[in-house]
Amino acid sequence: MQISDDLFLGPAVGPNPLFGSDGNPAPMSQGVGPMGRVFIWDVVPLTLQAAGLASSQNPASGGSFTLTAGTGVTRVTLPSGALGYVLDVPRCVTITAAGANTATYQVQGYDLYGQPMTQNLAAPSTSTVATTKAFKIVTAIVNLNTTAGLNNLTAGFNDKLGLPVRVTDVCYVVSIKWATTLADAAGTFVVADVTSPATVSTTDVRGCYTPASAADGTRRLIACIAIPAIGSGPQATRIGAYGVTQV
């Protein structure tokens, strides 16, 4: 064993980002590993885009937004053959309306590890509403109501970023640096939702973080996250490291 070798704790199976080489989601049921006791989260998120997924439109009852790959979004063909719109990092999805609306919408897609997820959003009325789950891929945004959308709706994403591992207490964040500043950045942390089973209304299964200032594609976020024994070690579980099963 070399000094430079990492110490692997727990079974040597872990999720791959997005989809595996066989086109299937990451094997989230097979345990955790290799993983050390800390996770370094290092991202440079792009500027938020209120219309990054869909420009001005009004989906009919039961209809879907016509999605587009705006700034910071990449359109891909998924293993299923469906189109997916990939965000730069896992982020919360937004819908903005210039006036009153009564239609509820459902955002559909996948998380960082290729696990399917959905969330329902209340109607935006001269406002912006946002998911509390962070999506890596969006496949559809559907109007669930009997009324059509009104007042030129757009869909995009904000600066609320999805964590790569489950954080159930902010104290597990050993340090968090933002935008070349040595001091820790407060920002806004939302811990993982441990509700099981998850639903279309629960929040993110790993947690989210919003930086203290706007992302702009140059500001770097580096967080050192301590992994508890349930997430890395002989008794580690997939839920302990990556959260309950997505819905």
Residue pairs with C-beta under 8 A, 6 or more apart in sequence:
6 34
6 36
7 36
8 33
8 34
8 35
9 33
9 34
9 35
9 36
9 37
9 232
9 233
9 234
9 236
10 31
10 32
10 33
10 34
10 35
10 232
10 233
10 234
10 236
11 30
11 31
11 32
11 33
11 236
12 33
12 34
13 27
13 30
13 31
13 32
13 33
14 26
14 31
14 32
14 33
14 34
14 35
14 241
15 26
15 27
15 28
15 113
15 114
15 242
16 26
16 113
16 114
17 26
17 112
17 113
17 114
18 26
18 86
18 110
18 112
18 113
18 114
18 136
18 137
19 25
19 26
19 78
19 79
19 114
20 26
20 27
20 114
23 79
24 79
24 114
25 110
25 113
25 114
25 115
25 116
26 113
26 114
26 115
28 113
28 115
28 238
28 242
28 245
29 238
30 238
31 236
31 237
31 238
32 231
32 232
32 236
32 237
32 238
32 240
32 241
32 242
33 232
33 236
35 227
35 231
35 232
35 236
35 241
36 227
36 232
37 226
37 227
37 232
38 174
38 224
38 225
38 226
38 227
39 164
39 165
39 224
39 225
39 227
40 222
40 223
40 224
40 225
41 163
41 164
41 165
41 221
41 222
41 223
41 224
41 225
42 220
42 221
42 222
43 89
43 161
43 220
43 221
44 217
44 218
44 219
44 220
44 221
45 88
45 89
45 91
45 159
45 161
45 211
45 215
45 217
45 219
45 221
46 71
46 72
46 88
46 215
46 216
46 217
47 71
47 72
47 214
47 215
47 216
47 217
48 91
48 156
48 157
48 158
48 159
48 214
48 215
49 70
49 71
49 72
49 73
49 156
49 157
50 94
50 96
50 128
50 154
50 156
51 70
51 96
51 154
51 155
51 156
52 70
52 71
52 72
52 73
52 155
52 156
52 157
53 65
53 67
53 68
53 70
53 73
53 85
53 93
53 138
53 141
53 155
53 156
53 157
54 65
54 66
54 67
54 68
54 141
54 153
54 154
54 155
54 156
55 68
55 70
55 154
56 152
56 153
56 154
57 65
57 66
57 149
57 152
57 153
57 154
58 148
58 149
58 150
58 151
58 152
58 153
59 65
59 103
59 105
59 141
59 142
59 143
59 148
59 149
59 153
60 143
60 148
60 149
61 103
61 143
61 145
61 146
61 147
61 148
62 142
62 143
62 144
63 142
63 143
63 148
64 140
64 141
64 142
64 143
65 140
65 141
65 142
65 153
65 155
67 83
67 85
67 138
67 140
67 141
67 155
68 85
69 75
69 85
70 156
72 87
72 88
72 157
73 85
73 86
73 87
73 88
74 85
74 86
75 83
75 84
75 85
75 86
76 83
76 84
76 85
76 86
76 137
77 83
77 84
78 84
78 137
78 139
82 139
83 139
84 109
84 110
84 137
84 138
84 139
85 109
85 137
85 138
85 139
86 136
86 137
87 135
87 136
87 137
87 138
87 157
89 136
89 161
89 162
90 111
90 112
90 134
90 135
90 136
90 161
90 162
90 164
91 134
91 135
91 157
91 158
91 159
91 160
91 161
91 162
92 130
92 131
92 132
92 133
92 134
92 135
92 157
92 158
92 160
92 162
92 208
93 107
93 109
93 119
93 130
93 131
93 135
93 138
93 141
93 155
93 156
93 157
94 128
94 129
94 130
94 131
94 155
94 156
94 157
94 158
95 105
95 121
95 124
95 128
95 129
95 130
95 141
95 153
95 154
95 155
96 124
96 127
96 128
96 153
96 154
96 155
96 156
97 123
97 124
97 125
97 126
97 127
97 128
97 149
97 150
97 151
97 152
97 153
98 126
98 151
98 152
99 125
99 126
99 150
99 151
99 152
100 125
100 126
100 150
100 151
101 123
101 124
101 125
101 149
101 150
101 151
101 153
102 123
102 145
102 147
102 150
103 123
103 143
103 144
103 145
103 147
103 148
103 149
103 150
104 120
104 121
104 122
104 123
104 143
104 144
104 145
105 120
105 121
105 123
105 141
105 142
105 143
105 144
106 118
106 119
106 120
106 121
106 140
106 141
106 142
106 144
106 200
107 118
107 119
107 120
107 121
107 131
107 135
107 138
107 140
107 141
108 116
108 117
108 118
108 138
108 139
108 140
108 141
108 142
109 116
109 117
109 118
109 135
109 136
109 137
109 138
109 139
109 140
110 116
110 117
110 135
110 136
110 137
110 139
111 117
111 133
111 134
111 135
111 136
111 162
111 205
111 246
112 136
112 162
112 164
113 242
115 245
115 246
116 246
117 133
117 135
117 246
117 247
118 200
118 247
119 131
119 132
119 133
119 200
119 201
120 144
120 200
120 201
121 129
121 130
121 131
122 129
123 129
123 145
124 153
126 151
128 158
130 158
130 160
132 190
132 202
132 203
132 204
132 208
133 162
133 202
133 203
133 204
133 205
133 246
134 160
134 161
134 162
134 163
134 204
134 206
134 208
135 157
135 162
136 162
141 155
143 149
158 210
159 210
159 211
159 214
159 215
160 188
160 190
160 208
160 209
160 210
161 208
161 209
161 210
161 211
161 221
162 204
162 206
162 207
162 208
163 192
163 204
163 206
163 207
163 208
163 209
163 225
164 206
165 206
165 225
165 227
165 231
165 241
165 242
166 192
166 205
166 206
166 207
166 231
166 239
166 240
166 241
166 242
166 243
167 173
167 189
167 191
167 192
167 206
167 207
167 225
168 191
168 192
168 194
168 207
169 191
170 189
170 191
172 225
172 226
172 227
172 228
173 189
173 223
173 224
173 225
173 226
174 224
174 225
174 226
175 184
175 223
175 224
176 184
176 185
176 187
176 209
176 221
176 222
176 223
176 224
177 184
177 185
177 220
177 221
177 222
177 223
178 185
178 187
178 211
178 212
178 213
178 219
178 220
178 221
179 185
179 211
179 213
179 219
179 220
180 219
180 220
185 211
185 212
185 221
186 212
187 209
187 210
187 211
187 212
188 209
188 210
189 207
189 208
189 209
190 203
190 204
190 207
190 208
190 209
191 207
192 204
192 205
192 206
192 207
192 243
193 202
193 203
193 204
193 205
193 207
193 243
193 244
194 205
194 243
194 244
195 202
195 244
196 239
196 244
196 245
197 244
197 245
197 247
198 205
198 244
198 245
198 246
198 247
199 247
200 247
202 247
204 243
205 242
205 243
205 244
205 245
205 246
206 242
206 243
209 221
209 223
211 219
211 221
213 219
227 241
228 240
229 235
229 236
229 240
230 236
230 237
230 239
230 240
230 241
231 237
231 240
231 241
232 241
239 245
